Amino acid sequence: MPGLPELRLDLASCMAQDTEVEKVRHPAGIAVTALWAALAVAAPVVIAERQARGSGAPPAGRNTVVMAQITFRPSTLVVDKGSHVLFVNKDVAPHTVTAASLGIDSGVINPGKGFRLVVNQAVDYVCTIHPSMKAKLLLRA
Amino acid sequence: MVRFLNGITGNNLLLYKVILTSIVFALAGVQVFFAARLWDVSSFPPISAASAARVHRVSGRLAVTLGAVVALTCLAGPAGPLSPTRVLLHSIFGTAVFVILTVKFAVLKVLRSGGNALPYIGTALFLGFAGIWATTVADYVTSR
């Protein structure tokens, strides 16, 4: 790399004033490095552990919508007018069932919790926490 | 934890994460500019290399601190799903950033050698943050 020797000198001059301070900081530097290493390990471990725990999410039953893997299952549910639909969060993340135009908002549904809705009209709903989660309830003709 | 964070953000936790992630990404861009000045690759911004080093250090610490806060809320909350593809990529980018930060801090603070690799590590870090931003903020904005 052209100019590298000058570069090293430049860096050395930049850091020279901090030399003593850096020596004192050394344990903290190691601690911060260890922190990042811990997070680098924790991230895949958390994902793998939650995958193992959540992979057995049951299929949706009649008039039930399951939230899992950042999706509503089924994405389209056909029900009779006046039916109760149960939304069950089997995911590892909190979700909502929201149709703002119809005034429907479940609030935050934490993992393991549910929400019941009486359906009197077709509903297009989303999770406001994960906007890519979209689904609909249709009325049986 | 997620319930607490949703509470203090008025159920707008995702919006706060989007804002913080955008700030971190912007700071990552600033880091590139000042690193280029520090390494004498560029004469912009027109300040001394020593000043560029100081700015690089301060903005870097701010970026990784904010980034760590966002990452911890992810790990405490939604981390886990591997679909759709966007979420899978986000998990990969997020984990990669942790790994790259580990390598960078090891070079800077523990090994105290291998400094010639820092531009490559920094570039990888910026691309990692770009990937995280693209797989979250871009999706958040386009979904609305």
Interface residues (C-beta under 8 A of the other chain):
Chain A: M1 G3 L4 E6 L7 R8 D10 L11 S13 C14 M15 R25 H26 G29 I30 V32 T33 W36 A37 L39 A40 A42 A43 P44 V46 I47 R50 Q51 G54 Q69 I70 T71 D91 V92 A93 P94 G107 V108 N110 T128 I129 H130 P131 S132
Chain B: V2 R3 N6 N11 L13 L14 L38 W39 D40 A49 A50 A53 A68 A71 L75 G77 P78 A79 G80 P81 L82 S83 P84 R86 V87 S91 G94 T95 F98 V99 L101 T102 F105 A106 L108 K109 V110 G115 N116 D139 Y140 S143 R144
